[in-house]
């Protein structure tokens, strides 16, 4: 899917949407999205698991920091609140940002 062609990239909204549905691009995108969502939810669940650091050498990572922010923001009203979906979005941006850049670079190199 990364670096692949999608009808929505080249045609107006409705026509591109139909092309993606007919060609199966939309179905594949949904499958990959659900798989990544489940993976990132598992990462969050592993970090929330009680006793995670007991008996393990534990270093705080970005997921720990984001979960700490979620815990500390309880009681905030009227402000934008961070939730598990926001954490998954940040992780997805970090993950796909690193992959897409490499995939694009390799594709351009192979084409020249």
HELIX and SHEET records of a PDB file:
HELIX    1   1 UNK A    7  UNK A   10  1                                   4    
HELIX    2   2 UNK A   13  UNK A   23  1                                  11    
HELIX    3   3 UNK A   25  UNK A   48  1                                  24    
HELIX    4   4 UNK A   62  UNK A   72  1                                  11    
HELIX    5   5 UNK A   84  UNK A  111  1                                  28    
END                                                                             
